[in-house]
Amino acid sequence: MPTTADFETLFDLTHQGPPNTGWLAASAIALVLALATIAWRRRAGRAVGVSGFFAAAFGVVLGVTCLSVWDHHRLRVALHEGSVRVAEGVLQSHTVQHRAHYNFTSKRYDRSIAESFYVGPVAFGFIRDGSVAGFTNSGDRPLALVNGETLRLHYVEDTPGDFASRRIVRLERRRGAHPAAAAPRVGPTAARVEGR
Protein backbone atom coordinates (compact mmCIF):
# COMPACT_ATOMS: atom_id res chain seq x y z
CA MET A 1 0.00 0.00 0.00
CA PRO A 2 1.41 3.42 -0.92
CA THR A 3 2.50 5.73 1.89
CA THR A 4 1.56 9.38 2.35
CA ALA A 5 4.93 10.40 0.87
CA ASP A 6 3.87 8.79 -2.43
CA PHE A 7 1.00 11.29 -2.81
CA GLU A 8 0.89 15.02 -3.52
CA THR A 9 -1.92 17.08 -2.04
CA LEU A 10 -3.94 18.92 -4.69
CA PHE A 11 -6.69 20.24 -2.42
CA ASP A 12 -6.93 20.60 1.34
CA LEU A 13 -9.91 22.29 3.02
CA THR A 14 -7.68 23.57 5.84
CA HIS A 15 -5.99 25.86 3.27
CA GLN A 16 -9.32 27.21 2.00
CA GLY A 17 -11.04 30.07 3.79
CA PRO A 18 -14.77 29.90 4.48
CA PRO A 19 -16.95 30.84 1.51
CA ASN A 20 -19.25 33.86 1.44
CA THR A 21 -17.42 35.88 4.11
CA GLY A 22 -17.98 39.05 2.07
CA TRP A 23 -21.74 38.42 2.05
CA LEU A 24 -21.59 37.63 5.77
CA ALA A 25 -20.02 40.99 6.60
CA ALA A 26 -22.18 42.98 4.18
CA SER A 27 -25.45 41.42 5.36
CA ALA A 28 -24.51 41.90 9.03
CA ILE A 29 -23.76 45.59 8.47
CA ALA A 30 -26.94 46.08 6.43
CA LEU A 31 -29.02 44.30 9.10
CA VAL A 32 -27.59 46.51 11.85
CA LEU A 33 -28.33 49.64 9.78
CA ALA A 34 -31.91 48.46 9.07
CA LEU A 35 -32.50 47.71 12.78
CA ALA A 36 -31.05 51.09 13.77
CA THR A 37 -33.39 52.79 11.28
CA ILE A 38 -36.36 50.89 12.71
CA ALA A 39 -35.42 51.94 16.26
CA TRP A 40 -34.96 55.57 15.19
CA ARG A 41 -38.33 55.63 13.35
CA ARG A 42 -40.15 54.11 16.35
CA ARG A 43 -38.65 56.67 18.75
CA ALA A 44 -39.75 59.39 16.38
CA GLY A 45 -43.27 57.95 16.41
CA ARG A 46 -43.19 56.98 12.74
CA ALA A 47 -44.19 53.75 11.04
CA VAL A 48 -41.43 51.22 10.40
CA GLY A 49 -41.94 51.46 6.62
CA VAL A 50 -39.66 49.56 4.27
CA SER A 51 -37.00 49.24 6.96
CA GLY A 52 -38.84 46.19 8.28
CA PHE A 53 -38.65 44.55 4.85
CA PHE A 54 -34.93 45.27 4.58
CA ALA A 55 -34.30 43.97 8.10
CA ALA A 56 -36.11 40.71 7.29
CA ALA A 57 -34.34 40.31 3.93
CA PHE A 58 -30.85 40.93 5.33
CA GLY A 59 -31.67 38.69 8.31
CA VAL A 60 -32.38 35.83 5.89
CA VAL A 61 -29.17 36.52 3.91
CA LEU A 62 -27.19 36.63 7.16
CA GLY A 63 -28.71 33.32 8.28
CA VAL A 64 -27.88 31.58 5.00
CA THR A 65 -24.29 32.85 4.96
CA CYS A 66 -23.85 31.86 8.62
CA LEU A 67 -24.89 28.32 7.65
CA SER A 68 -22.24 28.15 4.91
CA VAL A 69 -19.53 29.39 7.30
CA TRP A 70 -20.69 26.86 9.93
CA ASP A 71 -20.62 24.08 7.29
CA HIS A 72 -17.04 24.98 6.37
CA HIS A 73 -16.04 24.92 10.05
CA ARG A 74 -17.78 21.55 10.57
CA LEU A 75 -15.88 19.98 7.65
CA ARG A 76 -12.55 21.41 8.84
CA VAL A 77 -13.10 19.97 12.32
CA ALA A 78 -13.93 16.55 10.84
CA LEU A 79 -10.71 16.61 8.79
CA HIS A 80 -8.61 17.83 11.72
CA GLU A 81 -10.01 15.17 14.09
CA GLY A 82 -9.64 12.41 11.52
CA SER A 83 -13.34 11.55 11.51
CA VAL A 84 -13.46 11.42 7.70
CA ARG A 85 -13.71 8.50 5.32
CA VAL A 86 -10.96 7.72 2.84
CA ALA A 87 -11.33 6.37 -0.68
CA GLU A 88 -8.15 5.35 -2.47
CA GLY A 89 -7.89 3.84 -5.90
CA VAL A 90 -7.94 4.38 -9.62
CA LEU A 91 -10.04 7.23 -11.02
CA GLN A 92 -12.71 5.81 -13.31
CA SER A 93 -15.73 7.01 -15.31
CA HIS A 94 -14.78 10.66 -14.95
CA THR A 95 -17.38 12.83 -16.71
CA VAL A 96 -17.95 16.57 -16.99
CA GLN A 97 -21.40 17.64 -18.15
CA HIS A 98 -22.33 21.16 -19.20
CA ARG A 99 -25.99 21.76 -18.41
CA ALA A 100 -28.38 24.52 -19.42
CA HIS A 101 -31.83 24.93 -17.91
CA TYR A 102 -34.28 27.52 -19.15
CA ASN A 103 -35.39 29.85 -16.38
CA PHE A 104 -38.93 31.05 -17.16
CA THR A 105 -38.69 33.86 -14.60
CA SER A 106 -35.55 35.52 -15.98
CA LYS A 107 -36.18 34.39 -19.60
CA ARG A 108 -32.63 33.09 -19.96
CA TYR A 109 -30.65 29.88 -19.57
CA ASP A 110 -29.02 29.07 -16.25
CA ARG A 111 -25.82 27.13 -16.87
CA SER A 112 -23.97 24.74 -14.59
CA ILE A 113 -21.20 22.17 -14.84
CA ALA A 114 -21.64 18.79 -13.17
CA GLU A 115 -18.70 16.49 -12.52
CA SER A 116 -18.79 12.85 -11.41
CA PHE A 117 -16.35 9.96 -11.08
CA TYR A 118 -15.42 6.84 -9.14
CA VAL A 119 -12.34 6.37 -6.99
CA GLY A 120 -12.14 2.64 -6.55
CA PRO A 121 -15.70 1.53 -5.77
CA VAL A 122 -16.80 4.88 -4.27
CA ALA A 123 -18.81 7.32 -6.44
CA PHE A 124 -18.57 11.12 -6.18
CA GLY A 125 -20.56 13.86 -7.86
CA PHE A 126 -20.91 17.61 -7.50
CA ILE A 127 -21.76 20.84 -9.26
CA ARG A 128 -18.77 23.10 -9.87
CA ASP A 129 -19.64 25.88 -7.45
CA GLY A 130 -17.16 27.91 -5.44
CA SER A 131 -19.74 29.06 -2.90
CA VAL A 132 -19.81 25.77 -0.97
CA ALA A 133 -17.18 24.27 1.31
CA GLY A 134 -15.11 21.39 0.06
CA PHE A 135 -13.65 20.41 -3.29
CA THR A 136 -15.92 21.27 -6.21
CA ASN A 137 -13.19 21.77 -8.85
CA SER A 138 -14.39 25.31 -9.47
CA GLY A 139 -12.36 28.38 -10.19
CA ASP A 140 -10.49 29.77 -13.15
CA ARG A 141 -8.33 26.68 -13.61
CA PRO A 142 -10.07 23.44 -12.60
CA LEU A 143 -7.86 20.45 -11.90
CA ALA A 144 -7.38 18.11 -14.84
CA LEU A 145 -8.55 14.77 -13.50
CA VAL A 146 -7.73 11.88 -15.83
CA ASN A 147 -9.14 8.35 -15.84
CA GLY A 148 -6.49 5.87 -14.76
CA GLU A 149 -4.63 8.01 -12.23
CA THR A 150 -4.51 6.95 -8.58
CA LEU A 151 -6.24 9.28 -6.13
CA ARG A 152 -6.80 9.36 -2.40
CA LEU A 153 -9.88 11.29 -1.30
CA HIS A 154 -10.77 12.20 2.28
CA TYR A 155 -14.47 12.93 2.50
CA VAL A 156 -17.44 13.46 4.80
CA GLU A 157 -20.66 11.70 3.85
CA ASP A 158 -23.62 13.85 4.92
CA THR A 159 -26.28 11.35 3.78
CA PRO A 160 -25.20 7.69 3.88
CA GLY A 161 -25.30 6.09 0.45
CA ASP A 162 -25.87 9.35 -1.48
CA PHE A 163 -22.90 9.97 -3.78
CA ALA A 164 -23.80 13.67 -4.21
CA SER A 165 -23.52 14.23 -0.44
CA ARG A 166 -19.91 13.03 -0.25
CA ARG A 167 -18.01 16.24 0.50
CA ILE A 168 -14.33 16.02 -0.47
CA VAL A 169 -12.14 17.75 2.13
CA ARG A 170 -8.72 16.58 0.87
CA LEU A 171 -7.68 15.32 -2.56
CA GLU A 172 -4.32 13.68 -3.17
CA ARG A 173 -2.78 12.31 -6.39
CA ARG A 174 -0.16 9.59 -6.49
CA ARG A 175 3.16 11.12 -7.53
CA GLY A 176 4.35 10.30 -11.03
CA ALA A 177 1.12 8.50 -11.90
CA HIS A 178 -0.67 11.27 -13.81
CA PRO A 179 -1.43 9.73 -17.23
CA ALA A 180 -1.68 13.10 -19.00
CA ALA A 181 1.77 14.13 -17.74
CA ALA A 182 3.31 10.80 -18.77
CA ALA A 183 1.84 10.87 -22.28
CA PRO A 184 4.38 11.65 -25.04
CA ARG A 185 4.15 15.11 -26.52
CA VAL A 186 3.21 15.32 -30.18
CA GLY A 187 2.90 18.15 -32.64
CA PRO A 188 4.77 21.47 -32.89
CA THR A 189 5.08 21.91 -29.11
CA ALA A 190 7.01 18.61 -28.80
CA ALA A 191 10.01 20.01 -30.69
CA ARG A 192 10.13 23.13 -28.55
CA VAL A 193 9.90 21.23 -25.27
CA GLU A 194 12.31 18.45 -26.20
CA GLY A 195 14.69 20.82 -28.01
CA ARG A 196 15.46 22.92 -24.94
Disulfide bonds with the S-S distance in Angstrom:
none
